[in-house]
């Protein structure tokens, strides 16, 4: 799947290909057409959340 990630604090947003994860027990997979990002995601990009691990895919406001 195509995704946008940030690989390091203050790094650029990069379009990458990732494996499609298999859903676990009690989970479903949906196809997301678009995803918005918010101000908190800019904190992720800038590395302002302590202890956050990278690479990181920002966005949580999906549209299917």
DRENTORKOL-3810 file (N, C-alpha, C; in nm, 4 decimals):
REM DRENTORKOL-3810
@n.u->0.0847; n.v->-0.1169; n.w->0.0000; ca.u->0.0000; ca.v->0.0000; ca.w->0.0000; c.u->0.0889; c.v->0.1227; c.w->0.0000
@n.u->0.0361; n.v->0.2290; n.w->-0.0545; ca.u->0.1086; ca.v->0.3560; ca.w->-0.0574; c.u->0.0755; c.v->0.4316; c.w->0.0708
@n.u->0.1772; n.v->0.4887; n.w->0.1315; ca.u->0.1606; ca.v->0.5589; ca.w->0.2576; c.u->0.2547; c.v->0.6784; c.w->0.2591
@n.u->0.2264; n.v->0.7726; n.w->0.3464; ca.u->0.3159; ca.v->0.8866; ca.w->0.3674; c.u->0.3705; c.v->0.8745; c.w->0.5087
@n.u->0.5014; n.v->0.8838; n.w->0.5217; ca.u->0.5616; ca.v->0.8702; ca.w->0.6533; c.u->0.6664; c.v->0.9779; c.w->0.6741
@n.u->0.7026; n.v->0.9947; n.w->0.7997; ca.u->0.8180; ca.v->1.0766; ca.w->0.8357; c.u->0.9155; c.v->0.9798; c.w->0.9031
@n.u->1.0396; n.v->0.9771; n.w->0.8551; ca.u->1.1370; ca.v->0.8772; ca.w->0.9006; c.u->1.2149; c.v->0.9184; c.w->1.0246
@n.u->1.2208; n.v->1.0473; n.w->1.0514; ca.u->1.2982; ca.v->1.0975; ca.w->1.1645; c.u->1.2388; c.v->1.2308; c.w->1.2084
@n.u->1.2613; n.v->1.2690; n.w->1.3337; ca.u->1.2133; ca.v->1.4003; ca.w->1.3774; c.u->1.2627; c.v->1.5104; c.w->1.2840
@n.u->1.1741; n.v->1.6004; n.w->1.2482; ca.u->1.2008; ca.v->1.7132; ca.w->1.1581; c.u->1.2334; c.v->1.6691; c.w->1.0164
@n.u->1.2077; n.v->1.5420; n.w->0.9845; ca.u->1.2335; ca.v->1.4917; ca.w->0.8504; c.u->1.1203; c.v->1.5274; c.w->0.7554
@n.u->1.1441; n.v->1.5083; n.w->0.6266; ca.u->1.0400; ca.v->1.5374; ca.w->0.5278; c.u->0.9328; c.v->1.4291; c.w->0.5268
@n.u->0.8160; n.v->1.4630; n.w->0.4757; ca.u->0.7138; ca.v->1.3630; ca.w->0.4508; c.u->0.7534; c.v->1.2887; c.w->0.3240
@n.u->0.7480; n.v->1.1540; n.w->0.3279; ca.u->0.7919; ca.v->1.0720; ca.w->0.2159; c.u->0.6803; c.v->0.9763; c.w->0.1756
@n.u->0.6573; n.v->0.9615; n.w->0.0470; ca.u->0.5629; ca.v->0.8616; ca.w->-0.0026; c.u->0.6394; c.v->0.7305; c.w->-0.0129
@n.u->0.5876; n.v->0.6248; n.w->0.0524; ca.u->0.6540; ca.v->0.4946; ca.w->0.0540; c.u->0.5525; c.v->0.3843; c.w->0.0255
@n.u->0.6024; n.v->0.2687; n.w->-0.0139; ca.u->0.5206; ca.v->0.1487; ca.w->-0.0279; c.u->0.5429; c.v->0.0628; c.w->0.0957
@n.u->0.4345; n.v->0.0141; n.w->0.1554; ca.u->0.4417; ca.v->-0.0720; ca.w->0.2735; c.u->0.3608; c.v->-0.1975; c.w->0.2471
@n.u->0.3935; n.v->-0.3043; n.w->0.3180; ca.u->0.3121; ca.v->-0.4247; ca.w->0.3115; c.u->0.1750; c.v->-0.3951; c.w->0.3710
@n.u->0.0725; n.v->-0.4608; n.w->0.3178; ca.u->-0.0619; ca.v->-0.4473; ca.w->0.3732; c.u->-0.0715; c.v->-0.5403; c.w->0.4934
@n.u->-0.0962; n.v->-0.4869; n.w->0.6138; ca.u->-0.0997; ca.v->-0.5725; ca.w->0.7323; c.u->-0.2237; c.v->-0.6612; c.w->0.7345
@n.u->-0.2084; n.v->-0.7815; n.w->0.7877; ca.u->-0.3220; ca.v->-0.8717; ca.w->0.8068; c.u->-0.3922; c.v->-0.8335; c.w->0.9363
@n.u->-0.5250; n.v->-0.8229; n.w->0.9331; ca.u->-0.5957; ca.v->-0.7903; ca.w->1.0569; c.u->-0.5886; c.v->-0.9064; c.w->1.1558
@n.u->-0.5766; n.v->-0.8740; n.w->1.2827; ca.u->-0.5736; ca.v->-0.9752; ca.w->1.3875; c.u->-0.7152; c.v->-1.0183; c.w->1.4248
@n.u->-0.7249; n.v->-1.1045; n.w->1.5215; ca.u->-0.8541; ca.v->-1.1547; ca.w->1.5686; c.u->-0.9416; c.v->-1.0378; c.w->1.6159
@n.u->-1.0668; n.v->-1.0367; n.w->1.5716; ca.u->-1.1599; ca.v->-0.9316; ca.w->1.6121; c.u->-1.1391; c.v->-0.7993; c.w->1.5413
@n.u->-1.0527; n.v->-0.7955; n.w->1.4402; ca.u->-1.0236; ca.v->-0.6725; ca.w->1.3650; c.u->-1.0709; c.v->-0.6880; c.w->1.2213
@n.u->-1.0906; n.v->-0.5756; n.w->1.1525; ca.u->-1.1244; ca.v->-0.5766; ca.w->1.0102; c.u->-1.0296; c.v->-0.4820; c.w->0.9376
@n.u->-1.0176; n.v->-0.5013; n.w->0.8082; ca.u->-0.9368; ca.v->-0.4121; ca.w->0.7260; c.u->-1.0311; c.v->-0.3348; c.w->0.6366
@n.u->-1.0099; n.v->-0.2036; n.w->0.6248; ca.u->-1.0891; ca.v->-0.1196; ca.w->0.5347; c.u->-0.9938; c.v->-0.0507; c.w->0.4383
@n.u->-1.0455; n.v->-0.0123; n.w->0.3236; ca.u->-0.9655; ca.v->0.0629; ca.w->0.2279; c.u->-0.9905; c.v->0.2110; c.w->0.2532
@n.u->-0.8855; n.v->0.2843; n.w->0.2809; ca.u->-0.8950; ca.v->0.4276; ca.w->0.3085; c.u->-0.8631; c.v->0.5018; c.w->0.1802
@n.u->-0.9528; n.v->0.5903; n.w->0.1394; ca.u->-0.9344; ca.v->0.6692; ca.w->0.0170; c.u->-0.8507; c.v->0.7949; c.w->0.0416
@n.u->-0.8647; n.v->0.8518; n.w->0.1598; ca.u->-0.7916; ca.v->0.9735; ca.w->0.1937; c.u->-0.7828; c.v->0.9836; c.w->0.3456
@n.u->-0.6869; n.v->1.0595; n.w->0.3936; ca.u->-0.6695; ca.v->1.0745; ca.w->0.5374; c.u->-0.6223; c.v->1.2165; c.w->0.5658
@n.u->-0.6885; n.v->1.2793; n.w->0.6612; ca.u->-0.6482; ca.v->1.4139; ca.w->0.7017; c.u->-0.5468; c.v->1.4073; c.w->0.8140
@n.u->-0.4717; n.v->1.5139; n.w->0.8303; ca.u->-0.3807; ca.v->1.5252; ca.w->0.9429; c.u->-0.4188; c.v->1.6494; c.w->1.0223
@n.u->-0.3810; n.v->1.6503; n.w->1.1487; ca.u->-0.4171; ca.v->1.7622; ca.w->1.2358; c.u->-0.2904; c.v->1.8224; c.w->1.2964
@n.u->-0.3109; n.v->1.9182; n.w->1.3832; ca.u->-0.1986; ca.v->1.9876; ca.w->1.4452; c.u->-0.1108; c.v->1.8909; c.w->1.5243
@n.u->-0.1711; n.v->1.7909; n.w->1.5891; ca.u->-0.0924; ca.v->1.6915; ca.w->1.6626; c.u->0.0024; c.v->1.6155; c.w->1.5720
@n.u->-0.0398; n.v->1.5930; n.w->1.4475; ca.u->0.0470; ca.v->1.5251; ca.w->1.3523; c.u->0.1688; c.v->1.6114; c.w->1.3173
@n.u->0.1533; n.v->1.7421; n.w->1.3197; ca.u->0.2699; ca.v->1.8284; ca.w->1.2952; c.u->0.3684; c.v->1.8166; c.w->1.4123
@n.u->0.3177; n.v->1.7918; n.w->1.5333; ca.u->0.4062; ca.v->1.7675; ca.w->1.6476; c.u->0.4856; c.v->1.6388; c.w->1.6259
@n.u->0.4201; n.v->1.5369; n.w->1.5688; ca.u->0.4879; ca.v->1.4117; ca.w->1.5370; c.u->0.5992; c.v->1.4375; c.w->1.4369
@n.u->0.5688; n.v->1.5111; n.w->1.3316; ca.u->0.6684; ca.v->1.5406; ca.w->1.2281; c.u->0.7878; c.v->1.6159; c.w->1.2856
@n.u->0.7622; n.v->1.7072; n.w->1.3765; ca.u->0.8694; ca.v->1.7886; ca.w->1.4339; c.u->0.9403; c.v->1.7212; c.w->1.5511
@n.u->0.8941; n.v->1.6020; n.w->1.5934; ca.u->0.9597; ca.v->1.5297; ca.w->1.7021; c.u->0.9327; c.v->1.5869; c.w->1.8399
@n.u->0.8169; n.v->1.6488; n.w->1.8590; ca.u->0.7874; ca.v->1.7153; ca.w->1.9858; c.u->0.7235; c.v->1.6242; c.w->2.0911
@n.u->0.6813; n.v->1.5020; n.w->2.0532; ca.u->0.6275; ca.v->1.4073; ca.w->2.1508; c.u->0.7430; c.v->1.3234; c.w->2.2038
@n.u->0.7661; n.v->1.3228; n.w->2.3357; ca.u->0.8782; ca.v->1.2449; ca.w->2.3884; c.u->0.8567; c.v->1.0945; c.w->2.3696
@n.u->0.9631; n.v->1.0238; n.w->2.3368; ca.u->0.9598; ca.v->0.8794; ca.w->2.3275; c.u->0.8942; c.v->0.8218; c.w->2.2034
@n.u->0.8563; n.v->0.9034; n.w->2.1068; ca.u->0.7886; ca.v->0.8549; ca.w->1.9871; c.u->0.8893; c.v->0.7808; c.w->1.8988
@n.u->0.8428; n.v->0.6739; n.w->1.8349; ca.u->0.9307; ca.v->0.5943; ca.w->1.7495; c.u->0.9058; c.v->0.6268; c.w->1.6024
@n.u->1.0114; n.v->0.6225; n.w->1.5248; ca.u->1.0064; ca.v->0.6501; ca.w->1.3817; c.u->1.0549; c.v->0.5284; c.w->1.3052
@n.u->1.0128; n.v->0.5061; n.w->1.1812; ca.u->0.9268; ca.v->0.5915; ca.w->1.1001; c.u->0.7847; c.v->0.5936; c.w->1.1545
@n.u->0.7125; n.v->0.6998; n.w->1.1251; ca.u->0.5775; ca.v->0.7223; ca.w->1.1749; c.u->0.4888; c.v->0.7670; c.w->1.0591
@n.u->0.3678; n.v->0.7132; n.w->1.0547; ca.u->0.2694; ca.v->0.7531; ca.w->0.9542; c.u->0.1687; c.v->0.8448; c.w->1.0231
@n.u->0.1713; n.v->0.9750; n.w->0.9942; ca.u->0.0751; ca.v->1.0652; ca.w->1.0568; c.u->-0.0631; c.v->1.0494; c.w->0.9941
@n.u->-0.1637; n.v->1.0933; n.w->1.0662; ca.u->-0.3003; ca.v->1.0904; ca.w->1.0154; c.u->-0.3859; c.v->0.9900; c.w->1.0891
@n.u->-0.5055; n.v->1.0303; n.w->1.1226; ca.u->-0.5980; ca.v->0.9404; ca.w->1.1908; c.u->-0.7444; c.v->0.9714; c.w->1.1520
@n.u->-0.7636; n.v->1.0599; n.w->1.0587; ca.u->-0.8974; ca.v->1.1003; ca.w->1.0178; c.u->-0.9260; c.v->1.0434; c.w->0.8788
@n.u->-0.9439; n.v->0.9105; n.w->0.8735; ca.u->-0.9574; ca.v->0.8403; ca.w->0.7475; c.u->-1.0948; c.v->0.8526; c.w->0.6836
@n.u->-1.0982; n.v->0.8449; n.w->0.5507; ca.u->-1.2207; ca.v->0.8454; ca.w->0.4710; c.u->-1.2181; c.v->0.7199; c.w->0.3857
@n.u->-1.3212; n.v->0.6364; n.w->0.4023; ca.u->-1.3223; ca.v->0.5130; ca.w->0.3238; c.u->-1.4345; c.v->0.5130; c.w->0.2212
END
